[in-house]
Every structure is written in structure tokens, then in C-alpha cells.
Amino acid sequence: MAIKHYFRYMQKHLFVFILAVILGLLSSCGTRENHDDKFIFHYNENAGLNSLDPAFSRDKSTIWATNQLFNGLLQMDDSLHVKPCVAKNFTVDSSGTHYTFLLRDDVLFHKNNCFGKDSTRTVTANDFVYSFLRLRNPNLASPGRWTLDAMDSIWAASPTELHIKLDYPFPPFASVLTMKYCSVVPHEAVEKYGANFSENPVGTGPFYLQAWHANEKLVLRKNPQYFEVDKNGNALPYADGVAITFVTDAQAAFLEFLKGNNDLISGLDASYKDEILTPEGNLRERYAENYTLAKQPYLNTEYLIFTVDSASKTTIDKRLRLAINMAIDRQSMMAYLRNNIGQPATGGIVPIGLPGNISGRGFMHQPKEAKKLIAEVKKEVGTLPEITLTTVGNYRDLCEFIQSELGKLGLKISVDVIPPATLRELKSNAALPFYRASWIADYPDAENYLSLFYGPNRSPAGPNYSRFYHPDFNRWYEEAVATTNDKQRLKLYQKMDSLIVAEAPIVPLFYDEVVRIYPKEFSGLKGNAMNLLDLRYVKRMQ
């Protein structure tokens, strides 16, 4: 390890070593705090929370909170299958454009004064008409407005029958409807609270809002009128409530978890990951006795991205892009930086866990082949200029690892760390030649990832930040979103992702995993590859 990296490593881990001694004592002594007879599930949200309006549920913290408060027509189960929710079933006509939903007649909004003093009412099809048109209203400026881009019209045929007509076939539409953006909200609450609806949410979910003290605590209580039951007919949810804190410091939040003040760690911060996990990605022995480690694929691809627009001065030669892909030892990267949480990306942009993933058909560690490509470019242009790899502070270690890997082959890479807002602005304007990125699925369909390379989506008009353009890719993409044949669509997805590997507008690094750690006294803590937090079934053993 180079001297500067050694000292940075020691500086970073000195406090963690001291903290480990304290945390080890806490863990071994079993100092989890006792709660009262009510079962309140506690978790911390270090990213904070700005809104409880599902129309603004674009980030994890908001999605997790609104998932406890709201329901939609459909929902996603643990295996990413679309299941009924407020709609008890639905059909799609042969054209793939006309959806008919039959709704339950026993779903009630939370009791709220917007319906009269401490009153409620039944959800009807017209409530979804209202909610969807509200979501599409440009005056609301919801970041989820795009979810209904394919919708031509929506109408209620009766209180329990809803129709949606699409402009064109869009097979992922049912998956899109499971997003929290598409939750049902009552017009009475929106009209009563106006802009403050985000602080006074009224939904149909398993919990309702009791209190919210900004940046301190959010308290939810069990909805006694919730409509879903478990397989044995028992009412859901099991928990009496949920309490969310907003401790921003990861180490402090970890300490609160070990003291028993919070019941969940989701994801792993670099400040304590080596304290709690072995290099192989398992719980260390002193924690394994009292805690459960749950892992599953996470629809999040971490990658490096090039600007490949031929009109841009920042474009990097395709052969160098291929060489960079071949030069990185992803297996070592995962062990050294991630404690083997996640899978090395040996496919394209589509992650493990989604149909269409081509793992094993992408880039392997091939330094000799990479050297040949670099030598070929050098022979033509002479001395290669230094390449800047731009990132944000949280990913400095990752980018410095890549810098070291590429340096072994004679490529000069500088790492430029900039604020997130600056990076977002520069990438939108195609002003960065090479930078770190990630994509977390909005909905579980490979199309969501492949749309990042569809020509008409080139930034700033859309999310194609590499500005990749290929006629074959565009044609296959249009065919895929138009077909109702699942097998044909899957083949097209794989062809598109294989083309991405061949043209190398990105460097896939790894496919992430959901990591959750919680006390063994809990069961039923459900989630899925979308990293959704489902607290309907969580129990605490007596």
C-alpha cells in the first residue's frame, strides 16, 4: 500500500478501533433497552425527511415512511411479483393498452378531521382518478409525474371499477403502479391542508401519523381499520407503532443501535463496516449471537460513466474505454472496499435480480488485453493525456482504488472530488469526461436501466447522461417497449445490454445487495430487491 494511502487508512480507522472497544463491551453485556408493553419498532433515517406526500417519494427515506402510510392499486411482494392491493385484481386487453381494475370495497382512509370530526370514508375508484390527475398536474411539480407518461386517460365506471387507457403498450406499467408515487390520497385532505398536506398525510396504510418533530422524531401508530390480513386471517400490522429518529452521524446511529434505541441497520457505512463484518461479509462472532444479518440482491448498479457524444470534446477513445473495463480487478475491489457485500459486475447495466441480466458475458479482469489496447492507442497519438475521474466524497476510496488499478497499466488518472450538486449540474451538461454514477431501479424491469442509453433520452432532456446514441439500440428499445411477448422482450433486453458492453459507454463495477442487521428477537422484517421496508409483518418475540 502506498505511504499516503497507508496514513489515510490509519487516520480513518483509528477512531473506529477505539469505538470498537466500546461497542464490543456494549454488545457483550447485552445492554439493549427494554420497551414498554406496546411494540414500537424503531429505526433511524440519517438522510432526514422532508415530506410525507407520496407524490414526492423519490428517495429512500420518503419511500420507506410513505410505505407505512399509503397504498396503491398494486404492490410488489418479496420476489418482485406484482400483487393486488387496493385493487383486488386487474386485466389488460389484447392491445396491451386498456387496463381494468376491480377495487376492494373495504379500504378506509385514516380517520381525520378532513372528513368531519375524527371520521373516515371508503376509498373509491374516483379517488384514484383524483390522485393520478393530481400527480400529473404540472402545478404540483411532482418528481413522479413521469410515471404516468404512458397514460392517455383514466375514468371510474363505478365506485369499484377503474379504467386506464395507455397511449401505447408499456409492459412495465403494472410494476410502475406499485411505486409510492401512485398511492391513493383523499381530495378532502389535500384541499383542507393544501401545501401542508406533506406534513398532514392521510392515507390508507397500516400505520397513521401521530407526531412529527422535524429533524428529531416521527411517530406512527397502528391503523386499527387496516384492510389486509395475514395468511391465517390475523389483522395486520402486528406492531403497535413505528418510531423514526434522524441521527445524521453514522457512528452515533450505530451506537444507538447497539444500545437498543434503534432496531435496524440498513446498509453499511465505511466507518463501522469492518467492526461488524468479517472480510467475507459475515457478522463477526461477537455480534452473531445477538443479531441477524439479512442479505439479498439490490436493484442498484454502481458504475463509471463516460461521455461518448461525438460532438463533445470530452469523449474518450473507445479502445481506452474497453481497456479501463478490462483493467479493474472487481473481485479484489469487492473484498477490499465492500467486505464482499454485492457482486462484481461481470455483465452490463442490468443488475442481478432482474430478468435480462447478462452476468458472465461482460468484462472480466484481463490486464494483458487491456495493455494491448492502450499500446495501440499510444502508437497512434503518442503520449496519452491524464484522464480525470470525478466523484463525490463518499466514493473517494472506490475511485482511488480504480486509479491505482489503471496506474498499473500506465494510464494516468486523477481523482477529482466535488460536491454532489456540482456533479449533477456538470453531468447534465455533458461537461465531464469520466465520473462515478449509480442507478437504483425505479421499478423492477430491465427497461428502466436500458432507458439510460436510449438516444431520445439524451441529457438534458432525459437520463441518458453518457449521451450514447446507436441506431440498433434505439430500434431494439422501441421494439421491446411495444411488444407484449415477454420472451421476445427479454431477448431484446439482452441484445441491448450486450451492445452496451461492446460499445463501453460505462464501466460496470458491482451489483449491490440489500444488507439489514437487526436483533434476533425480531421476525417478519420483510423487504425485496427494491430495498422497500415492509413493517406489516414484523414481530418481537416475548
Secondary structure, 3 states (H helix, E strand, C coil): CCHHHHHHHHHHHHHHHHHHHHHHHHHHHCCCCCCCCCCEEEEECCCCCCCCCHHHCCCHHHHHHHHHHCCCCEEECCCCCEEECCEEEEEECCCCCEEEEEECCCCECCCEHHHCCCECCECCHHHHHHHHHHHHCCCCCCCCHHHHCCEEEEEEEECCEEEEEECCCCCCHHHHCCCHHHCCCCHHHHHHHHHHHHHCCCCCCCEEEEEEECCCEEEEEECCCCCCECCCCCECCCCCEEEEECCCCHHHHHHHHHHCCCCCEECCCCCCHHHHECCCCCECHHHHCCEEEEEEEEEEEEEEEECCCCCCCCCCCHHHHHHHHHHCCHHHHHHHHHCCCCEECCCCCCCCCCCCCCCCCCCCCCHHHHHHHHHHHHHHHCCCCCEEEEECHHHHHHHHHHHHHHHCCCCCEEEEECCHHHHHHHHHCCCCCEEEEEEECCCCCCHHHHHHHCHHHECCCCCECCCCCCHHHHHHHHHHHHCCCHHHHHHHHHHHHHHHHHHCCEEEEEEEEEEEEEECCEECCECCCCCCCECCCCEECC
